[in-house]
Structure formats: structure tokens, C-alpha cells
Amino acid sequence: MAAVAPLHRQHREGTRTSPRRAPLRLVPAPRRRVARHRDAAYAVTLSMLLAVGILGVLLLNTAMQTQADHIATAKQRLADLQLRTQVLQTTADQQDSPAVLAARARALKLRPATHVAIISVRPGVTKPPTRPVSGRPQARPARHVSARARAAGRAHAG
């Protein structure tokens, strides 16, 4: 405590020697009218910014939903077209089968070609057929197969 006392005394003494200050007085409050206008302008600006942001998000959401609807419609149309393509491909495959083609040929009274003319590269020159053409290719018998095996093969060929 002894060390503190001299400092405390010096402080008191220092205040006595300094010139006296003016007493504190109240300062008039600033005009609230200007502050109210500033607050109102800030609130309006903030509200407008918030409204524009919400409106922008709403428009973006609407645009995305419209695009999603267009994409869904396009996917549905693509699926319908793929199904139609498959149906048409199946129908074409059925019409191109050998049995259907043979039936259509019989209905048109067509018959297999028996003679085929050979056309040469030179224009206007046609050679007559050298041998008749049959509807079925002729198989040549193998030399190492016996006559008995050939007869059995013909019986099973049906």
C-alpha cells in the first residue's frame, strides 16, 4: 500500500495544477427527420432488391419447369417413334421371309427361271443360255461315299 499512496497523491496534485475544464453539457439530439428518410430509403431499397431476387428465382423455376415439360414430351415422342420403328421392322422382316415371298410369287403366277441369258460387257450383245438353270442346285456326289449311303441320304432328305 505504501507504494500506491505516493502515486495517488501525485495524481491528485497533478489535477490541482492543471487548468480547470469546462463542465460537460448535453448536446442536442440530431434531427430524426433526416435519419427517418435514410432508414426509409434503406428499407425500400432492401425490399426492392429482395423482391427482384424472388421474382428472378420464380422466373428461373418457371423456365426450368417448361424445359422439363418439353424434354418429357420429346422423350415420350421418341419412345413412340422407336416402338413404331420396331413394329415396321417386324412387319418388313415377316414380309421378306422366304415363305411369304414364295406365296406372293405364286399369287402373281411367277415361276422360277429355267434359262438365264448371259449379258456381256459390250452393249447389245446377248448370248443364249448354255444350260438350263434349275431351282435347286445340283450336288455332286462325293467319291468316297458308297451307293448305299447315298440312297439313305436321299431317303432322309425328304
Backbone bond lengths (Angstrom), bond angles and torsions (degrees), N, CA, C in turn:
res aa  C-N    CA-C-N  psi(-1)  N-CA   C-N-CA  omega(-1)  CA-C   N-CA-C  phi
1 M - - - 1.417 - - 1.519 112.77 -
2 A 1.310 115.52 -29.15 1.462 119.39 -177.00 1.516 110.37 -64.57
3 A 1.297 117.45 -36.35 1.457 119.95 -178.09 1.519 111.00 -72.86
4 V 1.268 117.29 -27.99 1.460 121.19 -178.37 1.518 110.66 -77.82
5 A 1.274 117.42 -34.67 1.465 120.79 -175.60 1.519 112.91 -60.56
6 P 1.317 120.60 -45.48 1.454 118.26 -179.89 1.524 112.49 -62.85
7 L 1.325 118.55 -37.22 1.454 120.19 178.65 1.516 110.27 -64.83
8 H 1.272 115.11 -38.36 1.456 119.67 -179.07 1.528 110.31 -66.82
9 R 1.312 115.29 -37.82 1.462 119.39 177.92 1.514 111.07 -68.19
10 Q 1.327 116.72 -40.53 1.458 119.06 179.89 1.526 110.12 -64.47
11 H 1.261 116.33 -36.33 1.454 119.93 179.93 1.521 110.40 -65.39
12 R 1.306 114.88 -42.03 1.470 118.02 178.79 1.520 110.49 -67.52
13 E 1.258 115.04 -37.00 1.459 118.02 -179.41 1.514 110.17 -69.86
14 G 1.342 117.28 -37.84 1.452 120.75 -179.89 1.517 110.75 -64.09
15 T 1.278 119.01 -32.77 1.460 120.97 -179.08 1.520 110.40 -74.37
16 R 1.325 117.71 -28.63 1.467 119.79 179.57 1.512 110.98 -71.48
17 T 1.317 116.98 -32.01 1.457 119.47 -175.86 1.524 111.34 -83.55
18 S 1.330 119.32 -21.12 1.462 120.61 -177.97 1.519 109.96 -77.24
19 P 1.322 116.31 153.78 1.462 118.73 -179.35 1.518 110.31 -66.39
20 R 1.217 115.36 153.16 1.462 121.51 -176.95 1.531 110.55 -75.26
21 R 1.313 116.20 135.84 1.461 121.22 178.33 1.509 110.26 -86.39
22 A 1.312 113.74 158.87 1.467 118.52 176.67 1.517 108.32 -75.32
23 P 1.270 117.42 146.28 1.475 118.91 -179.90 1.539 110.08 -68.88
24 L 1.305 115.08 151.07 1.458 120.74 -179.58 1.519 109.67 -72.63
25 R 1.297 116.01 143.51 1.464 119.68 178.21 1.527 108.04 -133.44
26 L 1.300 117.44 164.59 1.458 122.79 -179.30 1.516 110.23 -77.25
27 V 1.329 114.45 139.59 1.455 120.63 176.91 1.532 106.75 -97.36
28 P 1.304 117.63 136.87 1.462 117.79 179.94 1.533 110.45 -63.17
29 A 1.307 116.86 142.65 1.461 122.93 -178.99 1.525 109.30 -67.21
30 P 1.344 117.26 145.52 1.464 119.21 178.72 1.526 109.99 -65.96
31 R 1.281 114.39 157.47 1.460 118.47 -179.16 1.527 109.25 -64.24
32 R 1.290 118.39 130.91 1.459 123.71 -178.92 1.521 110.98 -80.61
33 R 1.281 116.88 -18.42 1.452 120.22 -177.86 1.533 110.58 -62.23
34 V 1.305 118.70 -45.65 1.458 123.03 179.35 1.521 109.65 -65.68
35 A 1.306 117.15 -42.42 1.457 121.11 179.65 1.518 110.07 -65.44
36 R 1.303 117.31 -37.54 1.463 119.97 179.15 1.517 110.34 -65.97
37 H 1.310 118.14 -39.17 1.458 120.52 177.82 1.520 110.93 -65.92
38 R 1.317 116.31 -40.47 1.461 119.69 178.09 1.519 110.96 -65.18
39 D 1.327 116.96 -43.19 1.460 120.72 178.45 1.520 110.78 -63.14
40 A 1.318 116.38 -41.78 1.462 119.72 179.41 1.521 110.67 -65.28
41 A 1.313 118.01 -42.27 1.470 121.49 178.98 1.530 110.49 -63.57
42 Y 1.311 116.42 -41.72 1.466 121.01 177.71 1.535 110.08 -62.29
43 A 1.330 116.54 -45.46 1.467 120.64 -179.18 1.533 110.70 -64.34
44 V 1.316 117.81 -41.51 1.468 120.73 179.59 1.521 110.14 -66.30
45 T 1.324 117.45 -43.69 1.465 120.98 179.08 1.522 111.16 -61.77
46 L 1.308 115.72 -44.78 1.462 120.02 179.23 1.524 110.90 -64.50
47 S 1.315 117.73 -40.58 1.466 121.60 178.68 1.521 110.92 -64.79
48 M 1.325 116.99 -42.26 1.467 120.64 179.22 1.526 110.74 -64.80
49 L 1.315 116.80 -41.97 1.457 120.93 178.74 1.529 110.59 -63.03
50 L 1.302 116.27 -42.87 1.462 120.84 177.80 1.524 110.75 -64.84
51 A 1.328 118.40 -41.68 1.465 122.11 179.24 1.526 110.85 -64.34
52 V 1.330 117.08 -42.52 1.466 120.33 178.45 1.527 110.30 -64.34
53 G 1.312 117.70 -40.05 1.468 121.15 178.08 1.515 111.94 -63.31
54 I 1.317 116.68 -44.83 1.474 120.34 179.42 1.520 109.97 -65.67
55 L 1.322 117.53 -41.70 1.458 121.50 178.21 1.529 110.84 -62.47
56 G 1.322 116.74 -41.19 1.467 120.62 177.77 1.524 111.87 -62.61
57 V 1.318 116.70 -43.50 1.472 120.29 178.57 1.526 110.21 -64.72
58 L 1.322 117.06 -39.17 1.461 121.12 178.51 1.530 111.05 -64.10
59 L 1.316 117.84 -44.02 1.465 121.01 178.12 1.521 111.74 -65.42
60 L 1.321 117.06 -40.28 1.460 121.14 177.95 1.526 110.61 -62.91
61 N 1.317 116.67 -43.39 1.460 121.28 179.09 1.529 110.36 -63.25
62 T 1.326 117.32 -41.79 1.462 121.10 179.19 1.525 110.73 -64.22
63 A 1.322 117.29 -42.58 1.464 120.91 178.95 1.527 111.14 -64.05
64 M 1.309 117.00 -41.19 1.469 120.34 178.77 1.521 110.89 -65.28
65 Q 1.323 117.61 -39.34 1.459 120.76 178.67 1.523 111.05 -65.95
66 T 1.328 116.62 -39.47 1.466 120.53 177.87 1.523 110.39 -63.50
67 Q 1.339 116.85 -43.60 1.462 119.97 177.97 1.531 111.02 -64.10
68 A 1.316 117.15 -38.61 1.466 120.26 178.56 1.526 110.34 -63.93
69 D 1.330 117.39 -38.40 1.465 120.45 177.35 1.526 110.99 -65.35
70 H 1.333 116.79 -41.41 1.468 119.92 177.92 1.522 110.97 -64.41
71 I 1.313 117.00 -40.31 1.473 120.68 179.12 1.521 110.36 -65.41
72 A 1.327 117.41 -42.39 1.465 120.67 179.07 1.529 110.77 -63.53
73 T 1.325 116.86 -40.51 1.463 120.75 178.34 1.526 110.32 -64.85
74 A 1.326 116.36 -42.88 1.469 120.14 179.53 1.530 110.99 -64.66
75 K 1.324 117.53 -39.28 1.472 120.35 178.53 1.526 110.67 -65.83
76 Q 1.329 116.97 -39.46 1.460 120.25 178.53 1.527 110.42 -65.46
77 R 1.320 116.62 -41.96 1.465 120.60 178.70 1.521 110.26 -64.87
78 L 1.334 117.25 -40.16 1.461 121.43 177.97 1.530 110.69 -62.72
79 A 1.327 116.89 -42.43 1.464 120.27 178.58 1.533 110.51 -63.51
80 D 1.352 117.66 -40.90 1.459 120.81 177.56 1.523 111.42 -63.65
81 L 1.338 116.78 -41.00 1.461 120.40 178.78 1.529 111.99 -67.28
82 Q 1.330 116.72 -36.75 1.463 119.50 177.24 1.527 110.70 -65.77
83 L 1.330 116.71 -39.97 1.456 120.31 177.60 1.523 110.42 -64.66
84 R 1.318 116.80 -42.20 1.467 120.51 178.93 1.523 110.41 -64.01
85 T 1.340 116.76 -40.08 1.462 120.84 177.64 1.526 111.01 -61.68
86 Q 1.311 116.74 -42.50 1.469 120.15 178.91 1.526 111.06 -64.07
87 V 1.342 116.93 -41.39 1.467 119.97 179.00 1.521 110.00 -63.84
88 L 1.328 117.53 -44.93 1.460 120.49 179.52 1.525 111.64 -65.14
89 Q 1.337 117.34 -38.24 1.465 120.55 178.28 1.528 110.61 -65.43
90 T 1.321 116.85 -41.09 1.463 120.67 178.22 1.522 110.69 -64.00
91 T 1.336 116.80 -42.53 1.466 120.75 178.66 1.524 110.62 -63.82
92 A 1.334 117.29 -42.61 1.467 120.69 178.76 1.519 110.78 -64.64
93 D 1.319 117.53 -40.21 1.466 120.42 178.56 1.524 110.92 -64.61
94 Q 1.321 116.98 -38.80 1.468 120.36 179.37 1.534 110.29 -67.38
95 Q 1.331 117.05 -38.75 1.463 119.81 -179.28 1.524 111.90 -73.56
96 D 1.314 117.89 -22.64 1.457 120.95 179.71 1.526 113.37 -91.35
97 S 1.309 118.08 3.11 1.462 119.92 -179.68 1.533 108.79 -69.24
98 P 1.324 118.32 149.68 1.469 121.35 -177.17 1.534 112.92 -58.70
99 A 1.309 118.38 -37.14 1.462 120.58 -178.62 1.530 110.95 -65.80
100 V 1.330 116.39 -42.55 1.467 120.04 179.98 1.520 110.36 -68.67
101 L 1.326 117.47 -40.72 1.462 120.63 178.01 1.530 111.38 -63.37
102 A 1.324 117.78 -40.09 1.468 121.10 178.39 1.532 110.27 -65.84
103 A 1.327 117.26 -40.35 1.463 119.88 178.73 1.531 110.81 -65.39
104 R 1.303 117.50 -39.99 1.472 120.82 178.71 1.529 110.30 -67.05
105 A 1.324 117.32 -37.66 1.469 121.02 178.11 1.526 110.08 -65.04
106 R 1.334 117.84 -42.59 1.468 120.67 177.85 1.529 110.63 -64.01
107 A 1.356 116.77 -38.47 1.464 119.48 179.19 1.527 111.28 -65.49
108 L 1.321 117.57 -31.10 1.460 121.89 177.88 1.531 112.04 -89.17
109 K 1.344 116.75 5.84 1.466 124.34 179.39 1.528 111.40 58.50
110 L 1.316 115.41 42.17 1.449 121.20 174.83 1.523 108.39 -93.99
111 R 1.331 116.38 152.55 1.449 120.66 177.49 1.514 108.89 -136.34
112 P 1.311 117.89 160.11 1.463 119.83 -178.37 1.527 111.34 -62.69
113 A 1.306 116.17 149.25 1.467 120.95 178.91 1.518 109.32 -74.23
114 T 1.321 115.37 131.51 1.473 119.20 179.17 1.517 111.18 -100.06
115 H 1.322 117.40 -29.30 1.461 121.09 178.15 1.522 108.45 -126.75
116 V 1.314 115.80 132.44 1.460 120.98 179.65 1.521 107.89 -117.56
117 A 1.312 116.62 126.87 1.457 120.56 178.38 1.521 108.93 -84.29
118 I 1.316 115.33 146.01 1.455 120.75 178.94 1.522 107.34 -100.11
119 I 1.271 116.64 126.50 1.458 121.88 -179.20 1.514 107.55 -103.17
120 S 1.339 115.50 128.12 1.451 118.93 -179.82 1.523 109.62 -87.02
121 V 1.316 114.22 174.25 1.452 120.60 -178.84 1.522 110.50 -73.20
122 R 1.318 116.72 -30.22 1.460 119.86 179.62 1.527 109.36 -72.11
123 P 1.327 117.10 132.86 1.458 119.04 -177.69 1.525 112.43 -67.22
124 G 1.337 114.42 140.27 1.456 120.54 176.14 1.513 114.80 83.98
125 V 1.317 119.59 -1.76 1.461 121.33 -179.24 1.514 108.24 -105.65
126 T 1.316 116.31 121.13 1.455 121.93 178.14 1.517 107.92 -127.53
127 K 1.313 117.10 131.55 1.463 121.83 179.00 1.529 108.00 -100.63
128 P 1.290 117.82 142.43 1.464 119.72 176.81 1.519 110.10 -69.83
129 P 1.335 116.80 158.61 1.471 119.13 179.79 1.522 111.08 -64.88
130 T 1.310 115.10 143.55 1.456 120.10 -178.69 1.516 111.68 -85.81
131 R 1.303 118.41 -29.91 1.469 121.13 179.17 1.524 108.35 -151.32
132 P 1.293 117.52 154.77 1.464 119.45 179.42 1.526 110.61 -68.50
133 V 1.315 115.01 148.87 1.452 121.13 179.62 1.510 107.38 -107.06
134 S 1.285 116.67 126.07 1.466 119.50 178.67 1.516 109.42 -96.53
135 G 1.312 116.34 163.75 1.453 121.31 -179.69 1.513 112.77 -69.47
136 R 1.350 115.76 -25.82 1.461 119.86 -178.70 1.527 109.61 -114.02
137 P 1.303 116.15 138.64 1.465 116.97 177.37 1.524 110.46 -70.87
138 Q 1.321 115.78 142.10 1.459 121.34 -179.97 1.526 108.51 -86.43
139 A 1.318 115.11 123.36 1.456 120.13 178.07 1.518 108.66 -89.39
140 R 1.284 116.51 136.36 1.454 121.16 177.62 1.517 108.10 -87.86
141 P 1.294 117.28 133.39 1.462 118.97 179.96 1.529 110.57 -69.01
142 A 1.302 114.15 143.80 1.455 119.65 178.54 1.517 108.88 -75.67
143 R 1.288 118.35 149.75 1.459 122.32 -176.50 1.520 112.50 -75.21
144 H 1.310 117.70 -27.08 1.456 119.18 -175.08 1.537 112.21 -91.83
145 V 1.333 119.94 2.11 1.460 122.29 179.01 1.523 107.72 -95.77
146 S 1.321 116.04 135.23 1.455 120.76 -177.48 1.531 110.48 -76.28
147 A 1.313 116.02 163.80 1.465 121.72 179.84 1.521 109.98 -64.80
148 R 1.304 116.56 -35.46 1.468 120.81 178.67 1.529 110.63 -63.66
149 A 1.361 118.23 -42.48 1.467 122.37 179.72 1.520 110.31 -67.28
150 R 1.359 116.68 -36.76 1.464 119.01 177.48 1.517 110.94 -65.15
151 A 1.291 118.06 -40.30 1.469 121.94 179.27 1.513 110.48 -65.36
152 A 1.310 117.12 -40.85 1.478 120.83 178.34 1.513 110.08 -66.35
153 G 1.313 117.96 -36.70 1.479 121.49 179.26 1.516 110.98 -66.72
154 R 1.336 117.84 -38.24 1.444 120.06 178.73 1.524 111.26 -68.62
155 A 1.285 117.27 -34.66 1.461 121.31 179.94 1.536 110.46 -68.03
156 H 1.305 117.63 -35.10 1.472 121.28 -179.75 1.526 112.57 -85.45
157 A 1.321 117.96 -15.83 1.457 120.06 -176.12 1.521 112.28 -67.90
158 G 1.336 116.81 -26.12 1.435 126.22 172.36 1.402 121.87 50.55
